[in-house]
Amino acid sequence: MQKIIPLTLDSPFSEGIVVVYAVLGETATLVDAGNPGEKSFYQLKSLLKDQKLSFKDFDHIILTHMHTDHSGGVSLIQQEAGLPVYVHDLARPVVTGGETEFNRINQFFNDFIMRCGADPSVHQHARRYKEEIWRDVHYVSEGDDVYIGGKPYMVVHVPGHSQTDILLIDEQKGITFVGDHIIPELAVNAFIEPPLPGNNHRPAPLIQYRESLIRSRGRQLGKCYSGHGKPFTQHIELIDKRLAQQDARCQQIEQVLKERDKNVYEICQEVYPHLKGGIVFLGLSQIQGHLDLMEARNEVMKVERGSIFYYKLI
């Protein structure tokens, strides 16, 4: 019998919290690692101590995806306890690429924001490279089994929210660690990401996300443990709600474009007028994802004017 202990950490992001799971069975496993930095590390360490646990009691860490509020604690945990870490294979360029990959990603986001018609100096958070060396990294892919609390869980790749998102499914009981794939408390952003090194075409994350949601809808999932919020069941109803919300957003964008052709930033200002400064990127990412979907449906077309992309209704 496994015991799943949610460890709720403060988070600097809009969700306010992030949940790490300690799974206790024949062994003990950490699902996700929390935020970067000593504050989050010591908060997690304290929560484990409350459960009479330490990092050295765990066999390894398994990451649901590579966003920093879930993966940021790996380096400090490894320094303390030397735990191996498991993550999807598409994380490999970031894990191994160092400063070169960091700069490539930064340049992509600069270019993306400019093509949206926005100013990167205003609408992109300034980031400095900080070397973090991960050791004993194991890469997983669709269909692999990974052991959580001494029990096999199947890996299901569900790109969309990020390219590295996975579900971890106990096929006997249906217990599933969903990360940020589906969360009852909030509609998940399908984030724009750069193409893989050597590839010129970025992913279309909302299209991927919808495909992943439809795949998840067809699975027999039981109790689901997300990265933000309480465990839940009835994943089918939640997925249907999210798909309908995305369709409604496309309709809203269609109404905005009836006035005239607009770039992504102009659409974002109308759809998300409350977003300012660096968090405007969240809106740009959302709008671009929906425009990708509308373009695939032959509802809009993209026109390049100078270095900026404009969209018009077909």
C-alpha positions, 0 to 999 in steps of 0.5 A: 500500500502506497502513501502519497504525501503532498508537500505544498511549497510557496511559488513566485508564479501566478499560481501561488503554490506548487506541490511536490509529492513524497510517495512512500511504499517499498521505497520512497520517491519524490515526484517533482523537486520544487522551485530553484533557490535555497528558500524553496529547498529549505521549505521542502526540507522542513516539510519532509522533516515534519513527516520524519523524512529527509532527502536521503530517504528517497531513491530518486526524483521523477519530474513531471516536466521541466518548468522551473517551479517543478525542476528547479530544486534538483541541483540542491537536492542532489548536492544534499543527497545525490538522488538520481533524476528521471525526466523526459528525453526532450529535456536533454538539450536543456540539461546538457546544453549549458550556456549555449542552449540558454542563449539560444532559448533567450534569443528565440524568445526575443525574436518571438516577442518582436514578431508579436509586435511587442518590445522584448526589453519591456515584455521579457523577464531579464534572465542571467545564466546560472550554471546548474549541473545535474548528475545521474540523469535518466531520460524516459520516453512514451511507454517506459515504466518508472518506479515510484515508491517501488511500484511501476508507473507508465510514462505517457508523453503529453506535450502542450503545456511544455514539450517535456510533460508526462503523465505517470500512471499506475495501470493497476489502480489508475492513480496518476501524477498529471503535473500541470497537464490538467488542473481543476483550479486553473486553465493551463497555458500551452507555452510557446517554446523554441524548436529543438536544436537543429530544427527551424520550426517551433512546435504549435503547443496548443494544437499539441495540447489538445491532441494530448488532452484528447488522448488523456480523455480516452484513458482510464484515469483514477485519482489524479495528483496535479502540480497545483491544487488538490487531487481530483477525479472525473478527468473527462469532464475537466478535459471537455471543459478545457477544450470548450474554453479553448474553442471559445477563446478562438471565437473571441479572437475572431471577433477581435480580428473582424475590425482589422488585421492585427498582430499578436500583441494587439490582440493580446491587449484586447483579450488580456488588457490587465497583463503588464510588463514581463507577464505580457509574455503569458498572454502572447503565448496564449494568443499565438497558440490559439492563432496556430489552431485557427490557422490550422483550421483555415480560419486565419492567415498570417501576413508578414509586414517587416519583421512582425506577423499580422493575422487576418480572417479568411 
